[in-house]
Amino acid sequence: MSSLNYSTPAKEEVCWTEKEEEAVTVKQEVEDEAFTVKEEEKEVTVKEAFEVKEERQITFTLKEEEGEEEETGDLSNTRERPDSHSDSGESHSGEHDPETSKPARRHHCSQCGKSFNRSQHLKLHERTHTGEKPYHCFQCGKSFSQLGSLKGHKRTHTGEKPYHCSQCGKSFSQLGSLKSHKRIHSGEKPYHCSKCGKTFTWLVGLKMHERTHTGERPYHCSHCGKSFRLLGILKLHEKAHTQEKSYPCSHCGKSFRWLGTLKTHERIHTQKKEKLYQCSLCGMSFSQLEALNRHDRTHTREDKPYHCSQCGKRFNWLRQLNKHERIHTQEEKTYHCSHCGKTFSESEDLKSHERIERLCSDLCF
């Protein structure tokens, strides 16, 4: 009995000691864990802020390389979450995370040597070399290398323009387009020519300008092989081969090859009869500069620019010279009536004759 009475307190003392030690240990671990979590939150906050800034820089780099609009849609998804250290709780032991303590490992592009902090960013960049475009528009079938580009493209179908200029109210479907537009208001010209120092608002303007230094003409005419610096100039040139007249008059339907020619023609239809060119001597106005130049010759009596090679007689207008030269040539009568075969030296005479012919035909029948 005495041995049992003696051993029982020892067991109770041992149990109490284990409970007390466990409580102290738990309390100590809770305090350590709270301190560790607080320190890790601070560390994660700083790390996350740095990564956000870093991702923005990479976003801009990718935009410059691919020439596409705002590409932040994909890159923003690659940001690490603060709670992504571990699910087991082992990282809260107070020890430094080896991934955060080590300097970020750079991922290098095997094609051009560019380096990135994240492998996801490297994969996005590599599509500029491979031409891979895994994102497709189901409405028009166009493909894109990044998801953000596809999302921005879809707005061209929906008409959505969520980005607004605070200065003029103009709306845009792409954030990059809004940023470029704002340079018009700010006067910012961030792109500099390394040859002459000239500055430009947009990168495309700089690239086109640099061709004046390099002599590069990347756009070739498939008909005659002539080369051009600008794609727009090539398209205008190709109309001379195809006879395409893509500018129709909204009043009479007549089509023109050049926009400037259409604008000149439309003045015929305007009610106010725009007359932009005025004679400084008599005040008479004309809708075309060529008409004003012809009119000026009646005042100045300046040297007549058109002269006959046979007799030296001079004329103010080319049509007068052409009419005069028929006197010297054998082709005096070049206009033939299709009804009776009669010939005339002037088209106006032929037209008058044909009107008489039609009138006679109507009277006879």
C-alpha positions in Angstrom: 0.0 0.0 0.0 2.8 2.3 0.9 4.4 1.8 -2.5 1.1 2.6 -4.3 0.6 5.7 -2.2 4.1 6.8 -3.0 3.9 6.2 -6.8 0.5 7.9 -7.4 1.7 11.5 -6.6 4.7 10.9 -8.8 2.4 10.0 -11.7 0.2 13.0 -11.1 3.2 15.2 -10.9 4.5 13.9 -14.2 1.1 14.4 -15.8 0.9 17.9 -14.5 4.3 18.7 -15.6 3.6 17.4 -19.2 0.4 19.5 -19.3 2.2 22.6 -18.1 5.0 22.1 -20.5 2.5 21.5 -23.4 0.6 24.7 -22.5 3.8 26.7 -22.4 4.9 25.2 -25.7 1.5 26.0 -27.3 1.6 29.5 -26.0 5.1 30.0 -27.2 4.2 28.5 -30.7 1.2 30.8 -31.0 3.3 33.8 -30.2 6.0 32.7 -32.6 3.4 32.0 -35.3 1.7 35.4 -34.8 5.1 37.1 -35.1 6.0 35.0 -38.1 2.8 35.7 -39.9 3.1 39.4 -39.2 6.6 39.4 -40.6 5.6 37.3 -43.6 2.6 39.6 -44.3 5.0 42.6 -44.4 7.4 40.7 -46.6 4.7 39.5 -48.9 3.2 43.0 -49.2 6.6 44.4 -50.3 7.3 41.5 -52.6 3.8 41.8 -54.2 4.2 45.5 -54.7 7.6 44.9 -56.4 6.1 42.2 -58.6 3.2 44.4 -59.7 5.6 47.1 -60.8 7.8 44.5 -62.5 4.9 43.0 -64.3 3.9 46.4 -65.6 7.3 46.9 -67.1 7.2 43.5 -68.7 3.7 44.3 -70.0 5.0 47.4 -71.7 7.9 45.5 -73.2 5.6 42.9 -74.7 3.4 45.6 -76.1 6.4 47.2 -77.9 7.5 43.8 -79.3 4.2 42.6 -80.6 2.8 45.9 -81.6 -0.6 45.0 -80.1 -2.8 46.9 -77.8 -2.9 46.6 -74.0 -1.7 43.1 -73.0 -2.2 43.2 -69.3 -4.9 40.5 -69.3 -2.6 37.6 -69.3 0.3 39.0 -67.3 -2.0 40.0 -64.4 -3.0 36.4 -64.0 0.6 35.3 -63.4 0.9 37.3 -60.1 1.7 35.0 -57.1 -0.9 35.0 -54.3 0.4 36.0 -50.8 -1.0 32.8 -49.3 0.6 30.5 -51.8 3.6 29.5 -49.7 2.3 26.3 -48.3 -0.9 24.6 -47.2 0.7 22.4 -44.6 1.6 25.2 -42.2 5.3 24.2 -42.2 6.3 27.6 -43.6 5.1 29.4 -40.4 8.0 27.9 -38.4 9.8 31.2 -38.2 12.4 30.2 -40.8 13.0 32.3 -44.0 11.4 31.0 -47.1 14.2 29.9 -49.4 12.3 31.1 -52.4 12.0 34.7 -51.0 15.5 34.8 -49.6 17.2 33.9 -52.8 17.5 36.4 -55.7 15.0 35.9 -58.4 16.2 33.5 -61.1 16.2 35.0 -64.6 14.6 33.2 -67.5 16.3 33.9 -70.7 14.9 33.7 -74.3 17.0 31.4 -76.4 16.1 33.4 -79.5 17.0 37.0 -78.6 18.6 36.7 -75.2 16.0 38.8 -73.3 15.5 37.8 -69.7 12.4 37.7 -67.5 11.8 37.1 -63.8 9.0 34.7 -64.4 8.7 31.7 -66.7 5.1 32.7 -67.6 6.4 36.0 -69.0 9.1 34.2 -71.0 6.5 31.9 -72.5 4.4 34.9 -73.5 7.4 36.6 -75.0 8.4 33.4 -77.0 5.2 33.6 -78.9 6.6 36.7 -80.7 9.3 34.4 -82.2 7.1 31.3 -82.8 4.1 33.2 -84.1 1.9 31.1 -81.9 -1.6 32.5 -81.5 -3.7 30.2 -79.3 -6.6 32.6 -78.7 -9.3 32.8 -81.4 -12.2 35.1 -82.0 -15.3 33.0 -82.6 -17.0 35.8 -84.6 -14.4 36.5 -87.2 -11.7 33.8 -86.7 -8.9 36.2 -86.0 -6.2 34.8 -83.7 -4.1 36.4 -81.0 -1.0 35.5 -79.0 -2.4 36.8 -75.7 -5.7 36.6 -74.0 -5.8 40.3 -73.3 -5.5 41.0 -77.0 -8.5 38.8 -77.7 -10.6 40.5 -75.0 -9.7 43.9 -76.5 -10.5 42.7 -80.0 -14.0 41.4 -79.0 -14.9 45.0 -78.2 -14.7 45.8 -81.9 -17.6 43.5 -82.4 -19.7 44.6 -79.4 -18.9 48.3 -79.8 -17.9 48.6 -76.1 -15.6 51.5 -75.4 -14.9 51.5 -71.6 -11.9 53.8 -71.7 -12.7 57.5 -71.7 -10.5 60.6 -72.1 -11.1 62.9 -69.2 -10.2 65.9 -71.3 -12.2 65.6 -74.4 -14.6 62.7 -73.6 -13.5 60.5 -76.5 -13.9 56.8 -75.8 -11.7 53.9 -76.7 -12.0 50.1 -76.7 -8.3 49.6 -75.7 -6.5 51.1 -72.7 -3.4 51.4 -74.9 -5.3 53.5 -77.4 -6.5 55.9 -74.7 -2.9 56.3 -73.4 -1.7 57.0 -76.9 -4.5 59.5 -77.4 -3.7 61.4 -74.2 -0.3 62.3 -75.8 -2.2 64.6 -78.1 -3.4 66.7 -75.2 -0.1 66.5 -73.2 2.1 67.1 -76.2 4.3 64.2 -75.0 6.7 62.8 -77.7 8.5 59.9 -76.1 10.0 58.4 -79.2 13.3 59.9 -80.4 15.2 59.4 -83.7 18.7 58.3 -82.9 20.0 59.9 -86.2 18.6 63.4 -86.1 16.9 63.7 -82.7 13.4 64.3 -84.0 10.7 63.3 -81.6 7.4 61.5 -82.3 4.2 60.9 -80.4 3.8 57.3 -81.5 6.2 54.5 -82.2 4.8 53.9 -85.7 5.7 57.5 -86.6 9.3 57.0 -85.5 9.6 53.7 -87.5 8.3 55.4 -90.7 10.7 58.3 -90.2 13.7 56.1 -89.7 13.2 54.8 -93.2 14.1 58.2 -94.5 17.6 57.6 -93.0 18.0 54.0 -93.9 16.4 54.2 -97.3 14.3 51.1 -96.5 11.3 50.6 -98.8 9.5 47.5 -97.6 6.4 47.8 -99.6 6.6 46.6 -103.2 4.1 46.9 -106.1 3.2 43.5 -107.4 2.5 44.9 -110.9 5.6 46.9 -111.6 8.0 46.2 -108.7 8.2 49.8 -107.6 9.0 50.2 -103.8 7.6 52.5 -101.2 8.3 53.5 -97.7 4.6 53.6 -96.6 1.9 51.1 -97.1 -0.7 53.9 -97.8 1.4 55.2 -100.7 1.6 51.7 -102.2 -2.1 51.3 -102.1 -2.6 54.6 -103.8 0.0 53.6 -106.5 -1.7 50.2 -107.1 -4.9 52.0 -108.1 -3.1 53.2 -111.2 -2.7 49.6 -112.3 -6.1 48.3 -111.3 -8.0 51.4 -112.4 -9.8 51.1 -109.1 -12.0 54.1 -108.3 -12.9 53.6 -104.6 -14.2 57.2 -103.9 -17.8 57.6 -105.2 -19.6 60.9 -105.3 -22.6 60.8 -103.0 -24.5 63.2 -105.2 -24.1 61.8 -108.7 -22.4 58.4 -108.2 -19.4 59.2 -110.2 -16.3 57.5 -108.8 -12.7 58.7 -108.5 -9.4 57.2 -107.8 -8.2 59.9 -105.4 -9.9 61.4 -102.4 -8.7 64.9 -103.4 -10.3 64.6 -106.8 -13.6 63.6 -105.2 -13.5 66.6 -102.9 -12.8 68.9 -105.8 -15.7 67.3 -107.8 -18.1 67.6 -104.9 -17.9 71.4 -105.0 -19.9 71.2 -108.2 -22.9 69.8 -106.2 -22.7 72.0 -103.1 -25.4 74.6 -102.9 -23.1 77.4 -101.9 -20.8 76.6 -104.8 -17.6 76.8 -102.8 -15.2 79.1 -104.4 -12.0 79.0 -102.5 -9.7 80.7 -104.9 -10.2 84.5 -105.5 -8.6 86.7 -108.1 -6.7 89.5 -106.3 -7.3 91.9 -109.3 -11.0 91.7 -109.9 -12.3 89.7 -107.0 -13.7 86.9 -109.1 -13.7 83.5 -107.3 -13.1 80.0 -108.6 -13.6 76.5 -107.2 -10.3 75.2 -108.6 -6.8 76.7 -108.5 -6.3 75.7 -112.1 -9.3 77.9 -113.1 -7.8 80.8 -111.2 -4.5 80.5 -113.0 -6.2 80.5 -116.3 -8.1 83.6 -115.4 -5.0 85.4 -114.2 -3.6 85.3 -117.7 -6.4 87.5 -118.9 -5.2 90.3 -116.6 -1.5 90.0 -116.8 -1.1 89.2 -120.5 1.9 87.3 -119.5 3.8 85.1 -121.8 1.4 82.5 -123.2 2.8 79.2 -122.1 1.6 77.2 -125.1 3.2 77.9 -128.5 2.8 76.3 -131.9 5.9 74.5 -133.1 5.0 75.2 -136.8 4.4 79.0 -136.8 5.4 80.1 -133.3 1.9 81.4 -132.4 1.3 81.4 -128.7 -1.8 80.5 -126.7 -3.0 80.8 -123.1 -4.6 77.4 -123.0 -3.6 74.0 -124.3 -6.9 73.3 -126.0 -6.4 76.5 -128.1 -3.1 75.2 -129.3 -4.5 71.8 -130.1 -7.2 73.4 -132.2 -4.7 75.7 -134.0 -2.3 72.9 -134.9 -4.9 71.1 -137.0 -4.4 73.9 -139.5 -0.9 72.7 -140.1 -1.5 68.9 -140.0 -3.4 66.7 -142.4 -5.7 65.6 -139.7 -7.8 68.7 -139.8 -11.1 66.9 -139.3 -10.8 64.2 -136.7 -14.4 64.0 -135.5 -16.7 61.8 -137.7 -20.5 61.6 -137.6 -21.6 58.0 -137.1 -24.9 58.6 -139.0 -23.8 60.3 -142.2 -19.9 60.1 -142.1 -19.4 63.9 -142.1 -16.2 65.1 -140.5 -15.5 68.0 -138.2 -12.3 69.6 -136.8 -14.0 70.4 -133.4 -15.9 68.1 -131.1 -18.3 70.9 -130.4 -19.2 71.1 -134.1 -19.8 67.4 -134.3 -22.1 67.5 -131.2 -24.1 70.4 -132.8 -24.4 68.4 -136.0 -25.5 65.3 -134.2 -28.2 67.2 -132.4 -29.5 68.4 -135.7 -29.4 64.8 -137.0 -31.5 63.6 -134.1 -34.0 66.4 -134.5 -34.4 65.7 -138.2 -34.9 62.0 -137.4 -37.6 62.8 -134.9 -39.4 65.1 -137.3 -39.3 62.6 -140.2 -40.7 59.8 -138.1 
